[in-house]
Structures are given as structure tokens and as C-alpha cells.
Amino acid sequence: FPLRHHKRWLAEKIGPDAANSEHDFTRKILAMDAKNYHAWSHRQWVLQALGGWESELQYCNQLLEEDVFNNSAWNQRYLVVTRSPILGGLAAMRDSEVDYTVEAIMVNPQNESPWRYLRGLYKDDNNLLVADNRISDACLKVLNKDWTCVFALSFLLDLLRMGLQPSDELKGTIEAMENSDPETGHADIAVAVCSILQKCDPLRINYWSWYQTTLSS
């Protein structure tokens, strides 16, 4: 612990010229342990204190190509997109990042990291999230292939709660997924999604059962 602080003190004394060597140092550690917390913490400090943003997004791309389940790389990517002084901020990067993330989701829908990243790209702007058809389309495409994908179902449920007006295709997909018997189905699509989640996510069946009561109230 004191050694890390001493290393930072030295790097600060050297200034921006130390950025490259410090980034190389953390690259070597992360090549051996891609989720090393201390290495990531130091790398983020170097970026914000000394610079080196120019190639950081590409570095995140590299790590995610090697392991798309690397949650640390997804976290780092979000830091770069939101704080890099050369990329223009989240608003400027959102469009291309949504495309990147949706593509990652379609490759492996059971990977929770890109679903979480996708939410982060909209922060608290629920209206913008609901208005982006790429999001609901992604949920629909995933569910058409795998109706048990909890991440797609829960994301869709949030969209519906935020005011998404479901397309006829989405309604038809959910109705078919829930039950082929119209007498036991739910007219409200959000309630229907909750019903499906109780089947697909038994560990949280009590939560989804409670959530369903909030929709009916």
C-alpha cells in the first residue's frame, strides 16, 4: 500500500512524461490478471493525473476482444467514454457506443456486463432510453432466440415501466412466450413479462411476484 503511494508520488514529480511507462506497467500486470483491482485503480489515476487517453479506448477494445466477459474492461470503457477530454463526452459517444454494445449483446446475450453498460450509456435519461428503438429491438431479437434470457426480459420490463409503447410484434412475442392459452395470459404486457420472469428466474421468484403487484396497483 505505501509503495503504490510512493510510485504515484514519483510519477507526479516526473509529470506527463511518466504516463507511458505507467500505462505499460499496468498493461503487464493486467495481462497476467485482467481483473487486478489495484492495477486498474492505478491506471485510472494515471489517466486522470498524467494523461494517456489517446489509446485507452482501443486498449479496452483489445481486452474485450480477448474476453467479452471482462467486467473490469467494461468499467474502464465507461470511464474513458465519460471522462476522456478528447472524445467529447457521453453525449457525443452514445450513438456509436450503443451500436458497439448491442453487437456484443447479440453475440452473447447471457453476458450481464454489456446489458449493464447499455443502461449506463443513458444514465438517468429514461426518455432517451425508451425512445432509442435499438434497445427494444435488441431485447426482441434476443427473446426470439432465447425466451429465457433474464437480462433481456428485465431490461424490457424496465422499458415498459418507463413508458415504452410495445410494437405489435413485441406484444405477439411476449404473449406467445407467456402462454398459448389466452385464458391464463395477461392483457398487460408488463405483467406478462413479470410472469415469464418468475419462470425463468426462480431464484428471484419472490421479487418478480412482488414486482408484478406494483404493476397491478
Rosetta silent file (secondary structure, phi, psi, omega in degrees, C-alpha in Angstrom):
SEQUENCE: FPLRHHKRWLAEKIGPDAANSEHDFTRKILAMDAKNYHAWSHRQWVLQALGGWESELQYCNQLLEEDVFNNSAWNQRYLVVTRSPILGGLAAMRDSEVDYTVEAIMVNPQNESPWRYLRGLYKDDNNLLVADNRISDACLKVLNKDWTCVFALSFLLDLLRMGLQPSDELKGTIEAMENSDPETGHADIAVAVCSILQKCDPLRINYWSWYQTTLSS
SCORE:     score description
SCORE:     0.000 S_00000001
   1 L     0.000  -53.198  177.662    0.000    0.000    0.000 S_00000001
   2 H   -61.705  -31.947 -178.771    2.666    2.625    0.891 S_00000001
   3 H   -64.658  -39.365  178.790    4.665    1.509   -2.165 S_00000001
   4 H   -63.490  -40.185  179.239    1.779    2.356   -4.503 S_00000001
   5 H   -67.459  -35.941  177.900    1.531    5.826   -2.994 S_00000001
   6 H   -66.815  -38.949  178.579    5.260    6.306   -3.364 S_00000001
   7 H   -62.712  -40.944  178.188    5.030    5.262   -7.029 S_00000001
   8 H   -66.917  -38.980  178.756    2.309    7.829   -7.600 S_00000001
   9 H   -60.571  -43.851  178.224    4.339   10.479   -5.832 S_00000001
  10 H   -63.831  -43.855 -179.555    7.290    9.769   -8.140 S_00000001
  11 H   -62.697  -38.588  178.126    5.077    9.796  -11.225 S_00000001
  12 H   -64.124  -38.480  179.259    3.617   13.144  -10.207 S_00000001
  13 H   -64.976  -39.015 -179.823    7.121   14.573   -9.811 S_00000001
  14 H   -72.829  -38.331  178.625    8.067   13.388  -13.300 S_00000001
  15 L    90.946 -160.286 -175.943    4.789   14.619  -14.775 S_00000001
  16 H   -54.211  -26.230  179.622    3.130   13.660  -18.103 S_00000001
  17 H   -62.739  -18.668 -178.473    6.358   12.079  -19.361 S_00000001
  18 H   -86.953   -8.998 -173.677    5.730    9.249  -16.898 S_00000001
  19 H   -58.976  -48.700 -176.192    2.322    8.380  -18.341 S_00000001
  20 H   -60.745  -45.203 -178.608    3.534    5.930  -20.990 S_00000001
  21 H   -66.483  -35.572  178.697    5.747    3.966  -18.642 S_00000001
  22 H   -69.702  -37.151  177.106    2.992    3.791  -16.017 S_00000001
  23 H   -68.222  -38.745  176.193    0.483    2.557  -18.584 S_00000001
  24 H   -62.392  -39.285  179.650    2.972   -0.072  -19.763 S_00000001
  25 H   -60.076  -47.597 -179.254    3.425   -1.116  -16.149 S_00000001
  26 H   -72.272  -31.333  176.312   -0.310   -1.701  -15.621 S_00000001
  27 H   -58.446  -42.919 -178.516   -0.654   -3.392  -19.024 S_00000001
  28 H   -64.595  -41.145  178.959    1.859   -6.020  -17.933 S_00000001
  29 H   -66.440  -44.705 -177.373    0.003   -6.660  -14.687 S_00000001
  30 H   -70.092  -23.050  174.695   -3.380   -6.810  -16.400 S_00000001
  31 H   -67.158  -28.401  178.468   -2.000   -9.226  -18.995 S_00000001
  32 H   -90.834  -33.497 -178.603   -1.432  -11.632  -16.111 S_00000001
  33 L  -144.102   93.970 -171.444   -4.543  -10.717  -14.129 S_00000001
  34 L   -67.316  -10.334 -178.463   -7.124   -8.819  -16.167 S_00000001
  35 L  -118.092   21.973 -179.733   -9.213   -8.016  -13.112 S_00000001
  36 L   -65.641  111.634 -174.476   -6.466   -6.812  -10.773 S_00000001
  37 H   -60.718  -43.944 -175.943   -8.188   -4.056   -8.814 S_00000001
  38 H   -66.287  -37.321  178.139   -5.012   -2.251   -7.788 S_00000001
  39 H   -65.814  -42.882  178.899   -3.699   -2.187  -11.372 S_00000001
  40 H   -65.098  -41.553  179.750   -6.971   -0.759  -12.659 S_00000001
  41 H   -61.031  -43.196 -179.794   -7.074    1.807   -9.874 S_00000001
  42 H   -67.633  -40.819 -179.611   -3.539    2.933  -10.666 S_00000001
  43 H   -61.793  -42.168  179.645   -4.227    3.049  -14.409 S_00000001
  44 H   -66.205  -36.808  177.071   -7.274    5.237  -13.861 S_00000001
  45 H   -64.017  -44.049 -179.957   -5.270    7.544  -11.629 S_00000001
  46 H   -59.811  -45.605  179.751   -2.547    7.863  -14.282 S_00000001
  47 H   -57.151  -47.127 -174.259   -5.096    8.727  -16.953 S_00000001
  48 H   -79.630  -25.208 -178.645   -6.695   11.454  -14.877 S_00000001
  49 H   -95.922  -35.191 -172.176   -3.498   12.836  -13.362 S_00000001
  50 H  -120.241  -17.924 -179.898   -0.957   12.423  -16.170 S_00000001
  51 L   102.666 -164.401 -177.265   -2.883   11.679  -19.372 S_00000001
  52 L   102.478   20.952 -177.376   -2.572    8.951  -21.977 S_00000001
  53 H   -69.227  -21.787 -167.985   -6.212    8.921  -23.064 S_00000001
  54 H   -54.667  -38.738 -175.334   -5.386    8.708  -26.762 S_00000001
  55 H  -110.678    9.235 -172.072   -5.142    4.929  -26.979 S_00000001
  56 H   -72.034  -36.999  178.364   -7.248    3.890  -24.000 S_00000001
  57 H   -64.663  -39.047  177.540  -10.460    3.141  -25.883 S_00000001
  58 H   -65.450  -35.681  176.653   -8.514    0.913  -28.253 S_00000001
  59 H   -63.191  -42.288  176.636   -6.989   -0.832  -25.242 S_00000001
  60 H   -62.447  -41.160  176.314  -10.487   -1.528  -23.929 S_00000001
  61 H   -56.945  -44.679 -178.908  -11.447   -2.891  -27.354 S_00000001
  62 H   -60.985  -46.980 -178.630   -8.466   -5.223  -27.222 S_00000001
  63 H   -64.541  -38.338 -178.915   -9.333   -6.537  -23.780 S_00000001
  64 H   -75.219  -26.615  172.541  -12.970   -7.094  -24.698 S_00000001
  65 H   -67.592  -35.462  179.282  -11.964   -8.908  -27.884 S_00000001
  66 H   -74.956  -36.778 -179.007   -9.896  -11.220  -25.710 S_00000001
  67 L  -155.335   99.077 -176.799  -12.644  -11.664  -23.117 S_00000001
  68 L   -70.107  -11.658  177.733  -16.029  -10.027  -23.598 S_00000001
  69 L   -88.776    2.136 -178.066  -16.966  -11.102  -20.056 S_00000001
  70 L   -72.231   94.293 -176.892  -14.222   -8.879  -18.582 S_00000001
  71 H   -63.549  -31.155  178.874  -16.347   -6.597  -16.427 S_00000001
  72 H   -63.542  -38.065  178.713  -13.285   -4.551  -15.467 S_00000001
  73 H   -69.043  -36.109  175.637  -12.707   -3.692  -19.126 S_00000001
  74 H   -64.699  -41.674  177.699  -16.342   -2.645  -19.496 S_00000001
  75 H   -62.519  -41.588  179.029  -15.964   -0.400  -16.440 S_00000001
  76 H   -65.138  -39.070  178.890  -12.800    1.097  -17.882 S_00000001
  77 H   -60.488  -40.941  179.544  -14.532    1.694  -21.190 S_00000001
  78 H   -65.420  -39.320  176.781  -17.251    3.652  -19.394 S_00000001
  79 H   -59.372  -45.231 -178.000  -14.630    5.755  -17.632 S_00000001
  80 H   -63.954  -47.990 -176.848  -12.996    6.561  -20.975 S_00000001
  81 H   -63.165  -36.600 -175.454  -16.255    7.394  -22.740 S_00000001
  82 H   -90.472  -23.147 -173.330  -17.481    9.654  -19.951 S_00000001
  83 H  -120.525  -11.771 -179.837  -14.241   11.334  -18.843 S_00000001
  84 L   -61.271  130.209 -179.129  -11.805   11.388  -21.736 S_00000001
  85 L   -76.986   -3.976 -176.254  -11.087   15.015  -22.665 S_00000001
  86 L  -111.291   -4.750 -176.667  -10.592   14.087  -26.324 S_00000001
  87 L  -100.636  -12.981  175.548  -13.751   12.072  -27.111 S_00000001
  88 L    94.575    0.409  176.111  -16.360   14.748  -26.458 S_00000001
  89 L    92.229  174.713 -174.815  -18.216   13.138  -23.586 S_00000001
  90 H   -60.609  -42.765 -177.812  -21.049   10.660  -23.258 S_00000001
  91 H   -60.230  -38.927 -179.336  -23.492   12.551  -25.476 S_00000001
  92 H   -73.612  -28.874 -175.017  -21.009   12.570  -28.361 S_00000001
  93 H   -97.158  -12.824 -170.320  -20.104    8.899  -27.916 S_00000001
  94 H   -56.698  -47.223 -174.075  -23.503    7.430  -27.073 S_00000001
  95 H   -58.464  -51.058 -178.772  -24.646    6.559  -30.591 S_00000001
  96 H   -69.663  -32.641  179.710  -21.563    4.564  -31.567 S_00000001
  97 H   -70.394  -35.186  176.042  -21.310    3.002  -28.111 S_00000001
  98 H   -62.533  -44.853  178.017  -24.895    1.743  -28.285 S_00000001
  99 H   -59.375  -45.073  179.654  -24.103    0.054  -31.596 S_00000001
 100 H   -60.274  -44.667 -175.200  -20.955   -1.488  -30.113 S_00000001
 101 H   -72.450  -40.924  177.403  -22.798   -2.731  -27.033 S_00000001
 102 H   -61.162  -39.686  177.688  -25.809   -4.127  -28.867 S_00000001
 103 H   -61.503  -42.423  178.411  -23.440   -6.061  -31.097 S_00000001
 104 H   -64.559  -37.234  178.890  -21.744   -7.522  -28.011 S_00000001
 105 H   -65.664  -42.324 -177.695  -25.139   -8.441  -26.572 S_00000001
 106 H   -66.631  -30.126  177.999  -26.219  -10.226  -29.722 S_00000001
 107 H   -69.786  -41.214  179.311  -23.041  -12.311  -29.699 S_00000001
 108 L  -146.254   87.693 -176.892  -23.632  -13.440  -26.116 S_00000001
 109 L   -63.895  -19.494 -178.151  -26.940  -12.322  -24.555 S_00000001
 110 L   -85.585    4.859  176.156  -26.157  -14.141  -21.294 S_00000001
 111 L   -88.171  113.063 -174.416  -23.244  -11.785  -20.590 S_00000001
 112 H   -69.485  -29.393 -172.962  -24.523   -9.342  -17.992 S_00000001
 113 H   -56.042  -50.824 -179.643  -21.756   -6.746  -18.474 S_00000001
 114 H   -66.286  -29.076  175.804  -22.918   -5.185  -21.767 S_00000001
 115 H   -63.088  -43.787  178.303  -26.503   -5.027  -20.501 S_00000001
 116 H   -65.587  -40.487  179.894  -25.296   -3.004  -17.507 S_00000001
 117 H   -62.230  -40.423 -179.706  -23.100   -0.870  -19.757 S_00000001
 118 H   -59.850  -41.633  177.247  -26.070   -0.161  -22.008 S_00000001
 119 H   -62.196  -43.286 -177.832  -28.031    1.218  -19.069 S_00000001
 120 H   -61.981  -28.017 -178.581  -25.091    3.401  -18.081 S_00000001
 121 L   -65.790  -18.141  179.689  -24.965    4.993  -21.528 S_00000001
 122 L  -109.130   -5.827 -179.071  -28.273    6.695  -20.765 S_00000001
 123 L    45.893 -119.188 -176.840  -27.631    7.441  -17.076 S_00000001
 124 L  -103.175   12.797 -178.639  -30.894    8.905  -15.778 S_00000001
 125 L   -88.813   78.008 -176.873  -32.321    9.965  -19.143 S_00000001
 126 H   -64.183  -34.157 -179.777  -35.149    7.443  -19.279 S_00000001
 127 H   -63.347  -41.590  179.168  -36.950    9.259  -22.078 S_00000001
 128 H   -67.085  -38.903  178.672  -33.933    8.986  -24.336 S_00000001
 129 H   -62.409  -47.439 -179.204  -33.513    5.320  -23.434 S_00000001
 130 H   -65.704  -35.384 -176.536  -37.127    4.481  -24.251 S_00000001
 131 H   -73.681  -18.212 -178.278  -37.015    6.468  -27.488 S_00000001
 132 L   -82.912  103.264 -176.213  -33.999    4.535  -28.829 S_00000001
 133 H   -63.362  -20.259 -179.886  -35.574    1.723  -30.822 S_00000001
 134 H   -62.602  -28.547 -176.719  -32.273   -0.136  -30.975 S_00000001
 135 H   -73.725  -53.402  179.469  -32.699   -1.087  -27.332 S_00000001
 136 H   -65.333  -34.303  176.893  -36.160   -2.627  -27.504 S_00000001
 137 H   -62.699  -39.611  178.829  -35.248   -4.206  -30.855 S_00000001
 138 H   -63.838  -44.026  177.755  -32.236   -5.859  -29.219 S_00000001
 139 H   -59.023  -44.888 -178.735  -34.424   -7.241  -26.441 S_00000001
 140 H   -63.118  -45.499 -179.386  -36.881   -8.586  -29.001 S_00000001
 141 H   -62.035  -42.096  179.254  -34.185  -10.230  -31.128 S_00000001
 142 H   -63.638  -45.335 -176.145  -32.645  -11.901  -28.097 S_00000001
 143 H   -69.840  -27.473  176.121  -36.000  -13.169  -26.826 S_00000001
 144 H   -67.897  -24.881  178.350  -36.935  -14.535  -30.232 S_00000001
 145 H   -94.215  -34.919 -176.867  -33.841  -16.749  -29.962 S_00000001
 146 L  -146.974   97.621 -175.181  -33.931  -17.434  -26.229 S_00000001
 147 L   -71.798   -7.860 -178.974  -37.106  -16.608  -24.321 S_00000001
 148 L   -95.152    5.559 -177.027  -35.397  -17.460  -21.013 S_00000001
 149 L   -71.010  103.711 -176.068  -32.829  -14.623  -21.170 S_00000001
 150 H   -61.992  -37.502 -177.779  -33.375  -12.877  -17.835 S_00000001
 151 H   -64.180  -41.740  178.851  -31.264   -9.855  -18.804 S_00000001
 152 H   -68.745  -40.949 -179.444  -33.373   -9.142  -21.895 S_00000001
 153 H   -65.045  -47.073 -178.164  -36.612   -9.716  -20.014 S_00000001
 154 H   -67.816  -35.353  177.107  -35.719   -7.495  -17.069 S_00000001
 155 H   -66.231  -43.597  178.583  -34.424   -4.740  -19.372 S_00000001
 156 H   -61.936  -40.135  179.015  -37.629   -4.923  -21.385 S_00000001
 157 H   -61.007  -42.019  177.722  -39.667   -4.752  -18.192 S_00000001
 158 H   -62.876  -41.732  178.984  -37.847   -1.573  -17.176 S_00000001
 159 H   -61.125  -42.862  179.437  -38.502   -0.057  -20.605 S_00000001
 160 H   -64.772  -39.962  179.007  -42.197   -0.841  -20.305 S_00000001
 161 H   -65.363  -30.236  179.769  -42.289    0.668  -16.814 S_00000001
 162 H   -81.413   -8.686  176.706  -40.646    3.802  -18.215 S_00000001
 163 L   118.456    9.318  178.231  -43.347    4.181  -20.843 S_00000001
 164 L   -58.954  130.733  173.817  -42.297    2.093  -23.851 S_00000001
 165 L   -94.663  105.668 -173.161  -45.204    1.561  -26.215 S_00000001
 166 L   -67.786  142.987  176.259  -44.663   -2.005  -27.429 S_00000001
 167 L   -72.575  165.183  177.621  -44.961   -2.835  -31.090 S_00000001
 168 H   -62.168  -36.530  179.144  -47.437   -5.459  -32.257 S_00000001
 169 H   -63.309  -43.554  179.085  -44.509   -7.770  -32.944 S_00000001
 170 H   -64.985  -43.279  177.752  -43.233   -7.395  -29.390 S_00000001
 171 H   -58.589  -45.873 -178.895  -46.703   -7.949  -27.962 S_00000001
 172 H   -62.968  -39.335  179.994  -47.118  -11.081  -30.041 S_00000001
 173 H   -64.315  -47.000 -178.466  -43.723  -12.425  -28.972 S_00000001
 174 H   -65.445  -42.316  179.567  -44.420  -11.887  -25.261 S_00000001
 175 H   -61.683  -41.724  179.488  -47.907  -13.352  -25.491 S_00000001
 176 H   -68.022  -35.495  179.978  -46.568  -16.450  -27.224 S_00000001
 177 H   -69.447  -39.498 -173.979  -43.783  -16.772  -24.649 S_00000001
 178 H   -68.841  -55.154 -176.850  -46.070  -16.443  -21.656 S_00000001
 179 L  -171.776  137.571  178.963  -48.738  -18.959  -22.531 S_00000001
 180 L   -78.688  -12.499  179.534  -50.534  -20.215  -25.596 S_00000001
 181 L   -89.963  110.238 -176.484  -53.765  -20.380  -23.567 S_00000001
 182 L   -62.298  -22.118 -178.459  -55.450  -16.956  -23.748 S_00000001
 183 L   -71.918  -25.398 -179.007  -57.457  -17.656  -20.581 S_00000001
 184 L  -104.915    0.094  179.598  -54.305  -17.762  -18.436 S_00000001
 185 L   -81.436  171.004  179.798  -52.435  -14.994  -20.210 S_00000001
 186 L  -113.993  133.607  179.453  -52.170  -11.363  -19.105 S_00000001
 187 L   -68.328  -35.443  179.535  -53.524   -8.472  -21.130 S_00000001
 188 L   -80.254  121.590 -173.936  -50.891   -6.120  -19.681 S_00000001
 189 H   -66.361  -33.537  178.201  -47.585   -6.871  -21.399 S_00000001
 190 H   -65.698  -41.098  177.009  -45.506   -5.758  -18.396 S_00000001
 191 H   -63.697  -38.221  178.091  -47.425   -8.148  -16.146 S_00000001
 192 H   -62.928  -41.706  178.472  -46.870  -10.863  -18.737 S_00000001
 193 H   -63.185  -41.147  176.973  -43.106  -10.236  -18.680 S_00000001
 194 H   -59.778  -40.781  179.745  -43.153  -10.488  -14.877 S_00000001
 195 H   -63.067  -40.373  178.528  -44.961  -13.795  -15.180 S_00000001
 196 H   -67.136  -40.596 -179.893  -42.293  -15.083  -17.565 S_00000001
 197 H   -62.895  -32.985  178.132  -39.508  -13.901  -15.270 S_00000001
 198 H   -64.654  -26.549  178.054  -40.984  -15.904  -12.408 S_00000001
 199 H   -85.093  -37.746 -173.323  -40.467  -18.995  -14.559 S_00000001
 200 H   -86.680  -21.503 -175.553  -37.044  -18.074  -15.935 S_00000001
 201 L  -127.459   65.846 -173.642  -35.523  -16.631  -12.768 S_00000001
 202 H   -61.438  -26.023  179.375  -36.693  -18.944   -9.938 S_00000001
 203 H   -64.757  -25.582 -179.573  -34.043  -17.653   -7.513 S_00000001
 204 H  -117.442   29.825 -176.163  -35.803  -14.295   -7.527 S_00000001
 205 H   -60.127  -36.573  179.078  -39.355  -15.528   -7.951 S_00000001
 206 H   -65.406  -37.843  178.803  -40.484  -13.663   -4.825 S_00000001
 207 H   -64.986  -46.581 -177.167  -39.041  -10.412   -6.166 S_00000001
 208 H   -68.742  -32.264  176.198  -40.768  -10.761   -9.546 S_00000001
 209 H   -64.910  -42.857  176.717  -44.009  -11.750   -7.824 S_00000001
 210 H   -64.805  -43.597 -179.170  -43.798   -8.576   -5.726 S_00000001
 211 H   -57.415  -39.508 -178.791  -42.875   -6.501   -8.780 S_00000001
 212 H   -63.177  -34.550  178.428  -45.979   -7.781  -10.519 S_00000001
 213 H   -68.169  -30.171  178.247  -48.168   -6.483   -7.696 S_00000001
 214 H   -70.084  -27.342  178.899  -46.677   -2.998   -8.156 S_00000001
 215 H   -75.823  -29.890 -176.364  -47.759   -3.084  -11.783 S_00000001
 216 H   -84.983  -18.906 -175.565  -51.300   -4.004  -10.874 S_00000001
 217 L   -78.882    0.000    0.000  -51.639   -1.388   -8.144 S_00000001
